[in-house]
Amino acid sequence: MKTSKYSATGNTFLVVDNRSGDFFLTEAERRCRAEKTDGILLLEDSTKADFKMRIINADGGEVDMCGNGLRAITHFAHFELGFSKISYLIETMGGIYESSILDDSVIKVKMTEFYDWGKFDFEDGFYLNTGVPHSVFLVDDLHELDVEQSGKAICFSEPFLGELNVNFVQVQDVGKVKIRTYERGVYGETLSCGTGATASAIALSKHLGWKEAVSLETRGGPLCVHFDESFKNVFLSGKVEKIINE
């Protein structure tokens, strides 16, 4: 099985060509610890799309979708496995997504899911689902915030009990924000989160009336979210880097 280690703006993955079906899921948690990654991406055959992506978090649990994972696995399929398209359809447990190669390091993904806006009430925050459940909180000083402590408290509060991603955002200007994310499954802060960046861009745009693209400065690098007025066409783009080729 061909395996590579990837960083999608700091969100790290072990990406595995699992079309043979030989990867043992029971090994996922150990491999994540050994490789010091946020998760494992399995590329498998699909009857519905160009290929299938399965996402295994660092705790060994499988999840529906991952925006940065889509960008990483697209780069892996195209540049490592020799898939010859420029745009791909990728099957996930959360549905089928479209990804596009903009250049040798920038990948764009169409984020097809946005629902449950405002399903839960938060003080100074918002709830929505962009493939996985997210909360978004506005803060005055992101640098001074204890993301691990605050994120964990919200993630494990009722009724979520560990099944919520928590994003903290600081507005710098119109369409420009800083963001830090506490991710479920990893149960700690990650350097970036694609679905979290998308959720934060949508939440702030709805709340503040922004109409243009939103630039998000994550600890792992810049991400950009483009959208139309109805938020039916939402795109996430950013850099992808292969760290190790095994």
C-alpha positions in Angstrom: 0.0 0.0 0.0 1.4 3.4 -1.0 1.5 5.7 2.0 2.3 9.4 2.3 2.2 11.9 5.1 0.4 15.2 4.3 -0.1 18.6 5.8 -3.2 20.6 4.7 -2.4 24.0 6.3 -1.1 22.2 9.3 -3.9 19.6 9.5 -1.8 16.4 9.2 -2.8 13.1 7.8 -1.4 9.7 6.9 -2.8 9.0 3.5 -3.1 5.4 2.4 -3.9 3.8 -1.0 -6.3 1.2 0.4 -7.8 0.0 -2.9 -6.5 -3.5 -1.9 -8.5 -3.3 1.3 -5.6 -4.5 3.4 -5.4 -1.7 5.9 -6.5 -2.9 9.4 -8.7 -0.2 11.1 -7.6 -1.6 14.5 -4.1 -0.2 13.7 -5.4 3.3 13.0 -5.0 4.8 16.5 -1.5 3.3 16.9 -0.4 4.6 13.5 -1.7 8.1 14.3 0.4 8.2 17.5 3.4 6.8 15.7 3.2 9.2 12.8 2.0 12.1 15.0 -0.9 12.9 12.7 -4.4 14.2 13.3 -5.9 11.2 11.4 -5.7 8.7 8.6 -7.2 9.0 5.1 -8.0 5.8 3.2 -8.3 6.0 -0.6 -10.6 3.2 -1.8 -12.5 2.3 -4.9 -15.9 3.8 -5.5 -18.8 2.9 -7.8 -20.3 6.4 -7.4 -17.3 8.7 -7.8 -13.6 8.7 -8.9 -12.6 7.3 -5.6 -13.8 7.0 -2.0 -12.3 8.7 1.1 -12.6 7.2 4.6 -11.5 9.3 7.5 -10.2 7.8 10.7 -9.5 10.3 13.5 -6.6 10.0 15.9 -8.9 8.3 18.5 -9.5 5.5 16.0 -13.1 6.6 15.3 -14.4 6.9 11.7 -16.1 10.2 10.8 -18.3 11.4 7.9 -16.2 14.2 6.3 -13.1 16.3 6.5 -12.5 19.4 4.3 -8.7 19.4 4.7 -8.7 15.7 4.2 -10.4 16.1 0.9 -7.7 18.5 -0.2 -4.9 16.2 1.0 -6.3 13.0 -0.6 -6.9 14.9 -3.9 -3.2 15.8 -4.0 -2.3 12.2 -3.2 -4.5 10.7 -5.9 -3.3 13.1 -8.6 0.4 13.6 -7.8 1.3 10.3 -6.1 -1.0 7.7 -7.6 -1.2 9.2 -11.1 -4.9 9.9 -11.4 -5.1 12.1 -14.5 -8.0 14.5 -14.0 -8.0 18.1 -12.9 -11.3 17.8 -11.0 -12.5 14.8 -9.0 -15.6 13.5 -7.5 -14.9 11.9 -4.1 -17.3 9.6 -2.2 -17.4 10.1 1.6 -19.8 8.9 4.3 -21.2 12.4 4.3 -21.9 12.4 0.5 -20.1 13.1 -2.7 -17.7 16.1 -3.0 -16.0 17.8 -5.9 -12.3 18.8 -5.6 -10.2 20.7 -8.2 -6.4 21.2 -8.6 -5.6 24.9 -9.0 -1.8 24.3 -9.1 0.8 21.9 -7.7 0.1 22.9 -4.1 -3.4 24.5 -4.0 -6.5 22.4 -3.9 -10.1 23.7 -4.0 -13.1 21.7 -2.6 -16.8 22.4 -3.1 -18.4 22.1 0.4 -21.8 20.7 -0.4 -23.3 20.5 3.1 -24.6 23.3 5.3 -27.5 22.7 7.6 -28.8 22.8 11.2 -28.1 26.6 11.4 -29.0 27.7 14.9 -30.1 24.3 16.1 -28.5 24.9 19.4 -28.2 28.3 21.2 -24.8 29.6 22.4 -24.0 32.9 24.1 -21.7 34.8 21.7 -21.7 31.8 19.4 -23.4 29.9 16.6 -24.1 26.3 15.7 -24.2 24.7 12.2 -23.1 21.6 10.4 -20.8 21.7 7.4 -20.4 17.9 7.1 -19.6 17.6 10.8 -21.1 19.6 13.7 -19.4 22.9 14.5 -19.8 25.7 17.0 -18.3 29.2 16.2 -17.5 31.7 18.9 -16.4 35.4 18.5 -13.6 36.4 20.8 -11.7 39.6 21.4 -8.2 38.1 21.8 -7.5 34.8 20.2 -3.8 34.8 21.3 -4.6 34.9 25.0 -7.4 32.3 24.8 -6.9 28.8 26.3 -8.3 26.9 23.4 -7.6 23.5 24.9 -9.5 24.3 28.1 -12.3 26.3 26.6 -12.8 24.0 23.6 -12.9 20.9 25.8 -15.5 22.4 28.1 -17.8 23.2 25.2 -17.1 20.0 23.3 -18.0 17.8 26.3 -21.0 19.9 27.5 -24.6 18.7 27.3 -25.9 17.5 24.8 -22.7 17.1 22.8 -20.6 14.9 25.0 -17.5 15.0 22.9 -19.2 15.2 19.5 -18.7 18.8 18.6 -16.0 20.8 17.0 -15.3 24.2 18.6 -14.0 27.2 16.6 -12.9 30.5 18.1 -12.6 33.5 15.7 -11.3 37.0 16.0 -12.4 39.5 13.3 -9.5 41.6 11.9 -11.3 43.3 9.1 -14.2 42.8 6.7 -13.7 39.3 5.3 -10.5 38.7 7.3 -10.4 36.6 10.5 -8.0 34.6 12.7 -9.3 31.2 13.8 -8.3 28.4 16.2 -10.1 25.1 16.4 -10.6 22.4 19.0 -11.5 19.2 17.1 -13.5 16.2 18.3 -11.8 12.9 17.7 -8.4 14.5 18.1 -9.7 16.1 21.4 -7.3 18.9 21.2 -6.4 22.0 19.1 -5.3 21.3 15.5 -3.4 23.7 13.4 -6.4 24.0 11.0 -9.8 22.5 10.2 -11.4 22.8 6.8 -15.0 22.2 7.8 -14.3 24.5 10.8 -13.0 27.3 8.5 -16.1 26.8 6.3 -18.5 26.9 9.2 -16.8 30.0 10.6 -16.9 31.8 7.3 -20.6 31.1 6.8 -21.5 32.0 10.4 -19.7 35.3 10.3 -21.0 36.2 6.9 -24.6 35.5 8.0 -24.1 37.4 11.2 -22.2 40.4 9.9 -23.6 40.6 6.4 -20.4 39.8 4.5 -20.9 39.2 0.8 -17.4 38.5 -0.4 -14.8 35.7 0.1 -13.5 35.2 3.7 -9.8 34.8 4.3 -9.0 32.8 7.5 -5.6 32.8 9.2 -5.2 29.4 10.9 -2.1 28.5 12.9 -1.1 26.2 10.0 -1.5 28.8 7.2 -4.2 30.7 5.2 -7.5 29.3 4.0 -10.1 30.9 1.8 -13.8 30.3 1.7 -15.9 31.5 -1.3 -19.7 31.4 -1.4 -22.8 32.8 -3.1 -25.6 34.6 -1.4 -27.6 31.5 -0.7 -24.5 29.5 0.6 -25.5 26.7 -1.8 -22.1 27.1 -3.6 -19.4 27.2 -1.0 -15.7 26.5 -1.9 -12.7 25.9 0.4 -9.2 26.4 -0.9 -5.7 26.3 0.5 -2.2 24.8 0.2 -1.4 21.1 0.6 2.1 19.8 1.3 3.5 16.2 1.2 5.7 15.8 4.3 7.0 12.3 3.9 6.7 9.7 1.1 7.0 6.2 2.5 
